[in-house]
Protein backbone atom coordinates (compact mmCIF):
# COMPACT_ATOMS: atom_id res chain seq x y z
CA UNK A 1 0.00 0.00 0.00
CA UNK A 2 1.32 3.44 -0.90
CA UNK A 3 0.10 6.66 0.70
CA UNK A 4 0.29 10.14 -0.75
CA UNK A 5 -0.52 13.27 1.22
CA UNK A 6 -2.43 16.14 -0.37
CA UNK A 7 -1.80 19.37 1.52
CA UNK A 8 -2.84 23.00 1.46
CA UNK A 9 -1.78 25.82 3.75
CA UNK A 10 -2.93 29.28 4.73
CA UNK A 11 -1.13 32.17 6.41
CA UNK A 12 -1.52 35.76 7.50
CA UNK A 13 0.14 37.24 4.41
CA UNK A 14 -0.66 35.79 1.00
CA UNK A 15 2.25 37.43 -0.79
CA UNK A 16 5.26 35.24 -0.26
CA UNK A 17 8.03 34.23 -2.59
CA UNK A 18 8.56 30.68 -1.36
CA UNK A 19 6.45 27.91 -2.91
CA UNK A 20 8.87 25.08 -2.16
CA UNK A 21 11.26 24.06 0.55
CA UNK A 22 14.82 25.31 -0.01
CA UNK A 23 16.95 23.34 -2.44
CA UNK A 24 20.40 22.89 -0.88
CA UNK A 25 23.65 22.59 -2.82
CA UNK A 26 26.44 21.07 -0.68
CA UNK A 27 29.70 22.96 -1.23
CA UNK A 28 31.98 20.83 0.94
CA UNK A 29 33.53 23.67 2.95
CA UNK A 30 32.65 26.13 5.68
CA UNK A 31 31.41 29.06 3.61
CA UNK A 32 32.77 32.53 4.24
CA UNK A 33 31.10 34.14 1.24
CA UNK A 34 29.56 33.11 -2.08
CA UNK A 35 29.02 34.51 -5.55
CA UNK A 36 27.54 33.48 -8.89
CA UNK A 37 28.97 33.73 -12.38
CA UNK A 38 29.23 31.83 -15.64
CA UNK A 39 32.64 30.41 -14.83
CA UNK A 40 32.84 27.80 -17.61
CA UNK A 41 31.31 29.95 -20.36
CA UNK A 42 28.31 27.73 -21.12
CA UNK A 43 25.76 30.49 -20.58
CA UNK A 44 24.58 29.09 -17.24
CA UNK A 45 25.32 30.60 -13.84
CA UNK A 46 27.58 28.62 -11.53
CA UNK A 47 28.02 28.90 -7.75
CA UNK A 48 31.33 30.10 -6.32
CA UNK A 49 31.93 29.56 -2.59
CA UNK A 50 34.94 30.68 -0.60
CA UNK A 51 36.24 29.14 2.61
CA UNK A 52 37.66 31.21 5.43
CA UNK A 53 41.21 30.05 4.72
CA UNK A 54 41.29 30.82 1.01
CA UNK A 55 39.96 27.66 -0.61
CA UNK A 56 37.41 28.13 -3.42
CA UNK A 57 34.77 25.63 -4.58
CA UNK A 58 32.81 26.03 -7.82
CA UNK A 59 29.55 24.10 -8.35
CA UNK A 60 28.59 23.89 -12.02
CA UNK A 61 25.09 25.04 -12.93
CA UNK A 62 22.96 22.71 -15.08
CA UNK A 63 20.48 25.36 -16.22
CA UNK A 64 17.50 24.13 -14.21
CA UNK A 65 18.46 25.56 -10.84
CA UNK A 66 20.53 22.56 -9.77
CA UNK A 67 24.28 22.49 -9.32
CA UNK A 68 26.98 19.84 -9.07
CA UNK A 69 30.31 18.59 -10.46
CA UNK A 70 32.21 20.57 -7.86
CA UNK A 71 35.65 21.92 -8.68
CA UNK A 72 37.97 22.70 -5.74
CA UNK A 73 40.73 25.29 -5.92
CA UNK A 74 43.08 24.91 -2.93
CA UNK A 75 44.15 27.81 -0.75
CA UNK A 76 47.38 29.50 -1.81
CA UNK A 77 50.56 28.60 0.03
CA UNK A 78 52.29 31.00 2.38
CA UNK A 79 49.26 32.93 3.65
CA UNK A 80 48.08 32.53 7.25
CA UNK A 81 45.01 34.67 7.20
CA UNK A 82 41.25 34.68 7.03
CA UNK A 83 39.30 35.32 3.85
CA UNK A 84 36.07 37.29 4.22
CA UNK A 85 34.89 38.11 0.71
CA UNK A 86 34.73 36.80 -2.86
CA UNK A 87 33.37 38.06 -6.17
CA UNK A 88 33.46 37.01 -9.82
CA UNK A 89 33.79 39.05 -13.01
CA UNK A 90 35.84 39.60 -16.16
CA UNK A 91 38.88 41.48 -14.88
CA UNK A 92 41.05 41.17 -18.00
CA UNK A 93 38.35 41.71 -20.63
CA UNK A 94 38.82 38.35 -22.34
CA UNK A 95 35.22 37.19 -21.89
CA UNK A 96 35.97 34.70 -19.12
CA UNK A 97 34.86 35.09 -15.50
CA UNK A 98 37.73 35.57 -13.06
CA UNK A 99 37.52 35.30 -9.26
CA UNK A 100 38.90 37.65 -6.59
CA UNK A 101 39.13 36.96 -2.86
CA UNK A 102 40.10 39.37 -0.09
CA UNK A 103 42.40 38.45 2.79
CA UNK A 104 41.76 39.66 6.34
CA UNK A 105 43.68 39.25 9.61
CA UNK A 106 46.91 38.45 7.82
CA UNK A 107 50.36 39.15 9.35
CA UNK A 108 50.79 42.89 9.95
CA UNK A 109 53.90 43.23 7.79
CA UNK A 110 52.17 41.94 4.67
CA UNK A 111 50.23 45.07 3.70
CA UNK A 112 46.93 43.35 2.84
CA UNK A 113 46.16 41.38 -0.32
CA UNK A 114 43.52 40.53 -2.85
CA UNK A 115 44.12 37.23 -4.60
CA UNK A 116 42.94 37.09 -8.22
CA UNK A 117 42.31 33.69 -9.83
CA UNK A 118 42.63 34.32 -13.56
CA UNK A 119 40.37 32.25 -15.81
CA UNK A 120 42.10 31.34 -19.07
CA UNK A 121 38.99 29.76 -20.56
CA UNK A 122 39.81 26.23 -19.50
CA UNK A 123 40.55 26.74 -15.81
CA UNK A 124 42.20 28.90 -13.20
CA UNK A 125 45.87 28.25 -13.89
CA UNK A 126 47.12 31.74 -12.98
CA UNK A 127 46.98 33.18 -9.48
CA UNK A 128 47.95 36.75 -8.71
CA UNK A 129 48.35 38.41 -5.29
CA UNK A 130 47.68 42.15 -5.45
CA UNK A 131 49.26 44.23 -2.66
CA UNK A 132 46.93 46.93 -1.33
CA UNK A 133 49.41 49.08 0.60
CA UNK A 134 53.15 49.08 1.29
CA UNK A 135 52.81 51.01 4.57
CA UNK A 136 49.56 49.94 6.23
CA UNK A 137 47.83 46.60 6.57
CA UNK A 138 44.57 47.32 4.77
CA UNK A 139 42.44 44.21 5.09
CA UNK A 140 39.41 43.92 2.77
CA UNK A 141 36.12 42.98 4.43
CA UNK A 142 33.95 43.19 1.30
CA UNK A 143 34.70 43.56 -2.40
CA UNK A 144 32.78 43.93 -5.64
CA UNK A 145 33.97 43.33 -9.20
CA UNK A 146 32.46 45.88 -11.59
CA UNK A 147 33.43 48.25 -14.42
CA UNK A 148 33.90 51.66 -12.80
CA UNK A 149 35.39 53.48 -15.83
CA UNK A 150 33.36 51.95 -18.70
CA UNK A 151 36.39 50.57 -20.52
CA UNK A 152 34.91 47.08 -20.94
CA UNK A 153 37.07 45.55 -18.21
CA UNK A 154 35.84 44.93 -14.70
CA UNK A 155 37.65 46.54 -11.80
CA UNK A 156 37.77 45.86 -8.04
CA UNK A 157 36.23 48.08 -5.37
CA UNK A 158 36.41 47.08 -1.73
CA UNK A 159 36.07 48.38 1.80
CA UNK A 160 39.30 47.95 3.73
CA UNK A 161 40.12 48.37 7.41
CA UNK A 162 43.41 48.96 9.24
CA UNK A 163 42.86 46.55 12.11
CA UNK A 164 46.07 47.17 14.05
CA UNK A 165 45.46 50.92 14.51
CA UNK A 166 42.61 52.21 16.67
CA UNK A 167 39.84 53.03 15.91
CA UNK A 168 40.43 50.67 12.94
CA UNK A 169 40.04 53.31 10.20
CA UNK A 170 38.11 52.30 7.10
CA UNK A 171 38.62 53.18 3.45
CA UNK A 172 37.11 52.65 0.06
CA UNK A 173 39.85 51.03 -2.03
CA UNK A 174 39.72 50.95 -5.85
CA UNK A 175 41.86 48.83 -8.19
CA UNK A 176 41.27 49.65 -11.86
CA UNK A 177 42.15 46.92 -14.33
CA UNK A 178 44.54 47.76 -17.16
CA UNK A 179 43.99 44.43 -18.90
CA UNK A 180 46.26 41.42 -19.40
CA UNK A 181 49.87 41.85 -18.31
CA UNK A 182 52.65 41.06 -20.78
CA UNK A 183 54.20 38.57 -18.37
CA UNK A 184 50.85 36.97 -17.53
CA UNK A 185 48.14 37.85 -15.08
CA UNK A 186 46.43 41.24 -14.98
CA UNK A 187 47.83 44.75 -14.61
CA UNK A 188 46.11 47.08 -12.14
CA UNK A 189 46.54 50.74 -11.33
CA UNK A 190 47.98 51.66 -7.95
CA UNK A 191 45.23 51.33 -5.33
CA UNK A 192 43.21 54.46 -4.60
CA UNK A 193 42.26 54.74 -0.91
CA UNK A 194 39.61 57.15 0.39
CA UNK A 195 39.46 57.06 4.18
CA UNK A 196 36.16 57.38 6.00
CA UNK A 197 34.86 56.19 9.38
CA UNK A 198 35.92 52.88 10.95
CA UNK A 199 35.45 49.14 10.50
CA UNK A 200 33.42 49.00 7.27
CA UNK A 201 31.63 45.76 6.47
CA UNK A 202 29.68 46.26 3.25
CA UNK A 203 30.24 48.08 -0.03
CA UNK A 204 27.94 48.53 -3.02
CA UNK A 205 28.66 49.95 -6.48
CA UNK A 206 25.47 51.52 -7.86
CA UNK A 207 24.61 54.46 -10.13
CA UNK A 208 23.06 56.86 -7.63
CA UNK A 209 23.01 60.08 -9.70
CA UNK A 210 21.80 58.72 -13.04
CA UNK A 211 24.90 59.65 -15.06
CA UNK A 212 25.60 56.07 -16.17
CA UNK A 213 28.64 55.61 -13.92
CA UNK A 214 28.81 53.40 -10.85
CA UNK A 215 29.08 55.31 -7.59
CA UNK A 216 30.07 53.67 -4.30
CA UNK A 217 28.14 53.23 -1.05
CA UNK A 218 29.75 51.98 2.18
CA UNK A 219 28.36 50.92 5.56
CA UNK A 220 30.75 51.20 8.52
CA UNK A 221 29.43 49.10 11.39
CA UNK A 222 31.64 50.27 14.25
CA UNK A 223 31.92 53.82 12.94
CA UNK A 224 28.10 53.91 12.88
CA UNK A 225 28.15 55.73 9.53
CA UNK A 226 26.98 55.50 5.94
CA UNK A 227 29.15 57.04 3.22
CA UNK A 228 28.62 57.75 -0.49
CA UNK A 229 31.26 58.42 -3.14
CA UNK A 230 30.78 60.00 -6.55
CA UNK A 231 32.41 58.53 -9.67
CA UNK A 232 33.74 61.16 -12.08
CA UNK A 233 33.34 58.70 -14.96
CA UNK A 234 36.98 57.63 -15.05
CA UNK A 235 36.88 55.50 -11.92
CA UNK A 236 38.13 58.26 -9.61
CA UNK A 237 35.91 58.69 -6.56
CA UNK A 238 35.23 61.55 -4.15
CA UNK A 239 33.48 61.37 -0.79
CA UNK A 240 30.15 63.24 -1.06
CA UNK A 241 28.02 62.25 1.92
CA UNK A 242 28.82 60.83 5.33
CA UNK A 243 25.90 60.21 7.67
CA UNK A 244 26.66 59.55 11.33
CA UNK A 245 23.93 57.92 13.42
CA UNK A 246 23.65 59.35 16.94
CA UNK A 247 22.25 56.18 18.44
CA UNK A 248 23.68 52.75 17.81
CA UNK A 249 22.01 50.98 14.88
CA UNK A 250 25.45 49.96 13.50
CA UNK A 251 24.71 49.87 9.72
CA UNK A 252 25.93 46.57 8.34
CA UNK A 253 24.44 45.98 4.88
CA UNK A 254 23.22 48.07 1.94
CA UNK A 255 20.69 47.75 -0.86
CA UNK A 256 19.79 50.48 -3.35
CA UNK A 257 16.86 51.24 -5.66
CA UNK A 258 13.97 53.64 -6.15
CA UNK A 259 11.94 52.72 -3.09
CA UNK A 260 9.56 55.70 -3.02
CA UNK A 261 8.80 55.97 -6.75
CA UNK A 262 10.13 59.51 -7.28
CA UNK A 263 12.64 58.52 -9.96
CA UNK A 264 15.70 58.94 -7.71
CA UNK A 265 17.77 56.13 -6.26
CA UNK A 266 17.41 55.50 -2.53
CA UNK A 267 19.21 53.30 -0.01
CA UNK A 268 17.99 50.90 2.66
CA UNK A 269 20.44 49.96 5.41
CA UNK A 270 20.26 46.79 7.46
CA UNK A 271 21.57 47.27 10.99
CA UNK A 272 23.60 44.98 13.22
CA UNK A 273 22.79 46.22 16.71
CA UNK A 274 19.10 47.15 16.47
CA UNK A 275 17.96 44.59 13.85
CA UNK A 276 16.19 47.27 11.88
CA UNK A 277 15.93 48.86 8.44
CA UNK A 278 16.71 52.53 7.74
CA UNK A 279 15.48 54.20 4.54
CA UNK A 280 17.75 56.92 3.13
CA UNK A 281 15.72 58.85 0.55
CA UNK A 282 17.96 60.00 -2.30
CA UNK A 283 17.86 63.40 -3.99
CA UNK A 284 19.47 62.22 -7.25
CA UNK A 285 22.80 63.86 -6.39
CA UNK A 286 24.11 61.49 -3.69
CA UNK A 287 22.39 63.43 -0.93
CA UNK A 288 20.03 61.62 1.44
CA UNK A 289 17.27 62.27 3.96
CA UNK A 290 17.35 59.83 6.86
CA UNK A 291 14.09 58.08 7.71
CA UNK A 292 13.01 56.46 10.95
CA UNK A 293 14.27 53.03 11.92
CA UNK A 294 11.93 50.20 10.97
CA UNK A 295 12.18 47.41 13.58
CA UNK A 296 12.33 43.95 12.05
CA UNK A 297 14.06 41.43 14.30
CA UNK A 298 12.91 40.27 17.73
CA UNK A 299 14.58 38.41 20.56
CA UNK A 300 15.31 34.82 19.55
CA UNK A 301 15.83 35.45 15.84
CA UNK A 302 19.55 36.00 16.24
CA UNK A 303 21.63 38.48 14.25
CA UNK A 304 20.23 40.16 11.15
CA UNK A 305 22.53 39.38 8.23
CA UNK A 306 22.92 41.07 4.84
CA UNK A 307 19.62 42.09 3.31
CA UNK A 308 18.39 41.88 -0.30
CA UNK A 309 15.75 43.62 -2.39
CA UNK A 310 13.37 42.64 -5.19
CA UNK A 311 9.66 42.91 -5.99
CA UNK A 312 8.33 40.08 -3.82
CA UNK A 313 4.59 40.53 -4.36
CA UNK A 314 4.43 41.65 -7.99
CA UNK A 315 3.10 45.16 -7.32
CA UNK A 316 5.96 46.93 -9.11
CA UNK A 317 7.72 48.15 -5.96
CA UNK A 318 10.92 46.93 -4.34
CA UNK A 319 10.54 45.00 -1.09
CA UNK A 320 13.19 44.02 1.47
CA UNK A 321 14.22 40.51 2.54
CA UNK A 322 16.17 40.23 5.81
CA UNK A 323 17.69 36.89 6.89
CA UNK A 324 18.50 36.14 10.53
CA UNK A 325 21.08 33.75 11.94
CA UNK A 326 18.34 31.55 13.44
CA UNK A 327 17.02 30.78 9.94
CA UNK A 328 14.06 33.15 10.16
CA UNK A 329 13.69 35.25 6.98
CA UNK A 330 11.55 38.38 7.19
CA UNK A 331 10.03 40.17 4.19
CA UNK A 332 8.96 43.80 4.53
CA UNK A 333 6.57 44.86 1.76
CA UNK A 334 6.87 48.33 0.23
CA UNK A 335 3.64 50.28 -0.21
CA UNK A 336 5.20 52.24 -3.09
CA UNK A 337 6.01 55.29 -0.97
CA UNK A 338 8.94 53.79 0.89
CA UNK A 339 6.87 52.55 3.82
CA UNK A 340 7.59 48.94 4.77
CA UNK A 341 4.76 48.18 7.20
CA UNK A 342 3.45 44.78 6.07
CA UNK A 343 5.58 41.79 6.97
CA UNK A 344 5.64 38.06 6.34
CA UNK A 345 7.99 35.41 7.68
CA UNK A 346 9.29 32.05 6.60
CA UNK A 347 12.09 29.82 7.81
CA UNK A 348 15.13 28.40 6.09
CA UNK A 349 18.26 26.62 7.23
CA UNK A 350 20.15 28.14 10.13
CA UNK A 351 23.14 30.43 9.80
CA UNK A 352 22.59 32.34 6.53
CA UNK A 353 25.24 34.99 5.89
CA UNK A 354 23.28 37.00 3.35
CA UNK A 355 20.30 36.93 1.02
CA UNK A 356 20.48 37.75 -2.67
CA UNK A 357 18.41 37.34 -5.83
CA UNK A 358 19.72 35.77 -9.04
CA UNK A 359 18.06 34.11 -12.02
CA UNK A 360 19.47 30.66 -11.25
CA UNK A 361 17.06 28.82 -13.56
CA UNK A 362 17.53 31.14 -16.54
CA UNK A 363 13.79 31.75 -16.89
CA UNK A 364 13.86 35.51 -16.43
CA UNK A 365 12.62 35.59 -12.83
CA UNK A 366 14.80 36.16 -9.74
CA UNK A 367 15.37 33.31 -7.32
CA UNK A 368 16.28 33.74 -3.67
CA UNK A 369 19.59 32.23 -2.58
CA UNK A 370 21.42 32.20 0.75
CA UNK A 371 24.74 30.81 1.92
CA UNK A 372 24.84 28.90 5.21
CA UNK A 373 28.34 28.89 6.62
CA UNK A 374 28.57 26.01 9.10
CA UNK A 375 26.08 23.82 7.23
CA UNK A 376 28.32 24.09 4.14
CA UNK A 377 25.38 24.56 1.78
CA UNK A 378 23.93 27.23 -0.48
CA UNK A 379 20.14 27.15 -0.55
CA UNK A 380 17.83 28.44 -3.26
CA UNK A 381 14.08 28.98 -3.45
CA UNK A 382 12.36 28.82 -6.83
CA UNK A 383 8.98 29.53 -8.31
CA UNK A 384 6.02 31.89 -8.16
CA UNK A 385 5.21 34.39 -5.49
CA UNK A 386 1.74 34.07 -3.98
CA UNK A 387 2.26 31.22 -1.52
CA UNK A 388 2.17 31.44 2.27
CA UNK A 389 3.68 28.10 3.22
CA UNK A 390 4.66 24.67 2.03
CA UNK A 391 4.51 21.12 3.35
CA UNK A 392 6.54 18.33 1.85
CA UNK A 393 5.77 14.63 2.24
CA UNK A 394 7.61 11.80 0.54
CA UNK A 395 5.37 8.92 -0.71
CA UNK A 396 5.74 6.00 1.69
CA UNK A 397 4.98 2.28 1.57
CA UNK A 398 3.34 1.12 4.81
CA UNK A 399 1.91 -2.19 5.98
CA UNK A 400 -1.88 -2.54 5.75
CA UNK A 401 -3.74 -2.70 9.05
CA UNK A 402 -0.87 -1.35 11.14
CA UNK A 403 -0.32 2.16 12.53
CA UNK A 404 2.22 4.25 10.65
CA UNK A 405 4.04 7.46 11.51
CA UNK A 406 4.18 9.87 8.59
CA UNK A 407 6.59 12.80 9.09
CA UNK A 408 5.69 16.16 7.60
CA UNK A 409 8.51 18.37 6.37
CA UNK A 410 7.53 22.02 6.71
CA UNK A 411 9.05 25.07 5.08
CA UNK A 412 7.84 28.65 5.60
CA UNK A 413 6.29 27.38 8.82
CA UNK A 414 6.33 30.76 10.54
CA UNK A 415 3.88 32.08 7.96
CA UNK A 416 1.33 29.27 8.34
CA UNK A 417 -1.77 29.60 10.52
CA UNK A 418 -3.63 26.45 9.47
CA UNK A 419 -3.44 23.54 7.06
CA UNK A 420 -5.61 20.77 5.67
CA UNK A 421 -4.44 17.22 5.07
CA UNK A 422 -5.88 14.68 2.68
CA UNK A 423 -4.73 11.05 2.38
CA UNK A 424 -4.98 8.99 -0.80
CA UNK A 425 -4.52 5.21 -0.45
CA UNK A 426 -3.69 2.94 -3.37
CA UNK A 427 -4.61 -0.47 -1.93
CA UNK A 428 -3.82 -2.29 -5.16
CA UNK A 429 -0.06 -2.02 -4.56
N, C-alpha and C positions, 0 to 999 in steps of 0.2 A: 504494500500500500504506500502510495506517495502523497504527501500533503503539500499543498501550496497555500500561502497566506496572501489574501487580498486586503490591502490596507489603504486607508485614507487618513489625512491629518488636518487639523485646523489650528490656527494660532491667532494671536492678537493683531499682527500686522501681515497683510496678504502680500505685500511687496517684498519678496526676498529672492536673492540671487541663486540660492542653493537648492537644486532639485534632486541631488544625489549625494551620497556620502562621499567624503574626499577620496580621491584616487592617489595613493602614495607611490612615489618612485624612490626606492632605496638607493642611496648614493654611496654607502659604504665608508663614510667618514663623518666625524663630528663637524657639522657645518658651521662655518663662521660667517659666510655670506654666499649668495647665489646670484646668478645672472642668466639671461637667455641670449641666444644668438645662433645664426646659421653657421656653425663652425665648419661643417664638411661641405658646404656649398651646394646642397641638394634642394634648396628652397624651403626647407622645413626647419623650424626652430629647435634647437637643442638646449639642454640644461647644463649649466656650468656651475659647479659647487666648489668652494674653497674651504680647506681645513685651516685650523688656527695656526698650524706650523708650516704652511706654505704648499701643501699638496693640493692638487687640482684634479677633480673628477668630472668628466664630460659624459652625459647620458644622451645618446642619439635619439632624436625625435623621429617617429614613424609616420607623422602626418595626421594621426587620428587622436592626438592627445595622450598617447602612451610613449614611454621612453625606455630604452634599454641599451644593450651592447656598450657597457661602460668602458671608457678609456681613462686610465689613471696616469697622471703626470706627477712624478715624485717631487718632493720639496727640494729646492736647490741646496747644495752642500755649502757649509761655511757660515750659515746664518743661524743665530740662536735667538730668534725673535718670535713675535706673535703677529699673525696676519689678520687684519680686521675687515678688509674690503676687496672686492673683485668687480671688474666690469669687462665687457667685450665690445670690440668695434674694430674698424679697419684703420689702423694707425699709419700704415705705409701707403695706403691708396692703391693697393694691388687687387682689391676685390675680395680678399679673404679676411675672415674675422680673427683678429688677434685678441689676446687676453692680457690684462694688467692686474697685478695684485699689489697691495700696499702693506709695507712692513711697519709694525708698531712694537714698542718696548724692546728695541734692539740695542746692542751695546752703545754707550753714549759717545764713543769716538768714531762711530760709523757714519754719522751725518744724516741718516734716514734714506730709505730706498723705495723705489717702485720697481718691481720686476715685471718685465714685458716678455711674454711668450709669443714669439713671432710665428704666425701661420704661413707656411710656404705653399699651401694648397694641398699638401699631402700629409701634413702633420706639423707639430711644433718642435722643430729641430733646433731653432735658435732661441736662446734665452739672453736677455739683456737686463742688467741692473743699472737703473738710472739714479744717480746721486742727486738728492734734493738740496743739500747745503753743505758747504765745506767747513762752516764755522759752528752751526747749531744742529742739534739733532731734531729735525722736523719729522715727526712721525705721522703718516697719513691715517686718519680714522675713517674717511669715506672718500671715494673717487668716482668720477663719471667720465666716460669716453664719449666725446662729442666734437663736432667741427665748430670751433669758435671763431674762425676767420674765413670761412666759406671758400677754402681752397681745395675742397674735395678730399682732404685727408682729415681723419679724426685726430683730436688732441686730447690731452688729459687735464682735467681740473680736479682738485682735491682740497679738502680741508685738512690742515696739518696743525699739530700741537707740539710745543717744546715742553716735554714732560719733566725735564730735570731743572727747570727754572720756574719758580713761583711767580705769578699765579697760573702757570702753564699757558702762556700766550698762544693764541690761535691765529692762523693765517689762511687766506685763500691762496693756493699755489697753482700756477698754470704752467704746463709744459706743452708748447706748440710743436707739432710734428713738422719736420722738414722733408720727410719722405725717406726712402731707402738710403742707407749709408753705403758708401763705396766698398767698405770692408765687411759689409754684412750688418744686419740689424737695422735700426732706425735712428736717424739723426733727430735730435730735439733742440730747441732753443734753450738757453739758460733759463732756469726756473724763475718765474716772477712771483714774488711773495707780497701779499698785501695784509698787514697785520690788523687784527680786530678782535677784541674780546678775549675769552679764554675757554679752552677745552671745547672745541667744536666737534659735533658728532654727525652732522648731516649737511650735505651740499646738494644743490639742484641747479642745473643749467636750464634756463627757460627764457623765452623772449617776453619780457615784461613790458616793454615800451612800444611794441609793434613795429620796430624798424627792420625786422627780419634777422637780427643778430641775437645770439644767445647771451643773455645776462646771467648773473650768478646770484643765488640766494644761499645763505648759510645760517644754521641754527647752532648757537653756542650754549650747551647745556649748563655748564658751571658758571659761565659769564652771564647767564640769564638774559641773553640778547638775541636779536634777529638782525641780520645785516644783508644789504643788497648792493650789488656792484654792477655798474653800467659797462657794457662792451662798446668800444668805439668803432667796431666793425672789423678791426684788424686783430682782434684777440688780446687787446690791451684793456685792462679793467681798472675802474676807479670806484672807490667806496662812495655811495650816494646816501644811503640811509642806514642808521644804526638805532634800533629801538631797544631800550633797556626796560625790563619789567621790574616794577618796584617790589612786588611780592615775589613769590618763589615758584612760578610754574615750571621753570627749567625747560625751555623749548628744546625738543629732541628730534623731531622729524618735520618735513616740509612737503606739502603738495601745492600746486598752483593751477589756476584756471579762472574762468569768469564765473564766479559763484553767485553774483547778484544780478547778472544779466544786463549790465550797463555798457558792455563792450570793452571794458578794461580788465586786465588780468589781476586777480587777487591771490592771496596766499592763505592757507589754513595751516596752523602749527599744531602738532601733537606734543603734549607736554609730558615730562617724566615724573615730576613731583606731584602734580595735582590731578593727573589722569584726565585732562580736559582738552578741548579744542579751542583755538583762538583764531578768529577771522580777522585778517588784515585786508581791508578794502583798498584796492589799488586806484591810483589817480591817472594811470597811463604813462607816468613819468618816473617810476620807481619810488614814488611817495606813497605812504600808507596811513590809513586811519585804523586805530586799534579798537576792535570790538570787545565785548565782554567775554569772559571765559564761559565755555559750554561744558558743564560737567558730563563725563561719560562713564568713567570707571567707578566701581564701588569696592568696598572692602571684600577681599576674597577672590577678586579677579586677577590679582597680581599686577605686574608692571604693564603699562601700555607701551607697545612696541611701535615700529614705524607704520604710519598710516598710508592709505591709498585712496584714490578718488576715481570714480566713474559714474555713469548714470545707472543706478541700480534698479530703478522702478520704471524706466522708460518714459519719463515725463519731460525729457529734454534738459534737465538740470543735473549738475554734478553733485553727487552724494559723497559721503565720507565713510570709509571702512576702517575700523580701529581694532587690531588684534591685541589680545592680552596674553601674558605668559601662562595663564591657567588653561588656555585653549578657548576661552570665550572670545567671540568676534562680534563687535557691535557695529551696526550700520546706523548712521544718522542721515535722515532724508532731508534734502534741501527743498524749501518751498518755492524756490526761484528768486527769492530776495536775499539769499544768504542767511536765512534762519534755518537751523537744523534742530527742530523740535521733536519730530517723530523719530522713533527708534525701534529697531528690531534686533534680536539677538539670535545667534546660533553657536554651536560649539564645533570645534575641530580638534586636532591633536594638540597636546600640550607643547609649550615652549616655542611658539612661532617667533621669529626674529623680525619679520616684516611682512606686510601684505603688498601685493602688486597685481596689476592686470595686464595680461598678454593674450594674444590670439594663438593659443597653443594648438588648436585644432585646425587652424587655417580656414575657418568658415566665416571670417569677417566680424565675429563677435568676441568681446573680451572675456577671458576666463580668469578666475581668481586663483592665484597661487601663493603659497607661503612656504618658507623654509623652517624646519624644526631641527634645532641644533643637535640636542642630545639623542633624539630619536633617529637621526641620520637619514631623514626622508624629506623630500619636497612633495607637498600635497597640492592638488589642483581640484577645483570644482568646475563642472561644465554644465551647460544647458541654459534653459530659459530662465525667466526671472520671477514669475508670480507663483511662488511656492513657499509655504510657511514651514514645512518640516518634511522629514523623510524617514521611513522605516525600511529596513532591509532584512529579508528573511530568505535564507538559502533553502531550496526544496530538500526535504528529508524523507528517508524511507524508515517507517516505524512499523513495529509489529502490531497486527490487528488484535484488538481486545485488551491491550495493555496500556497503562498510562504512559505518556511521553512528555518530556520537557522540551519546549520549542523556544530557543532564545531569540529575542528580537534585538537587532542591531539598530540603534537610533542615531541619526545625525540631525543637527539643528534642533536638538531636544529642548533648548531653552526657549524656543519660539512656539512650542506646541502646547495647547491647552487641553485638547481632547483628541481621541482617535477612535476609529471603528475598525474592527477586525472581522474578516470573513475567511472561512476555511473551506477549501475544496478538496474532496477526497476521491481519488481514483482507485476504487476497490478492485479493479480488474488486474492490477499489477501485483 
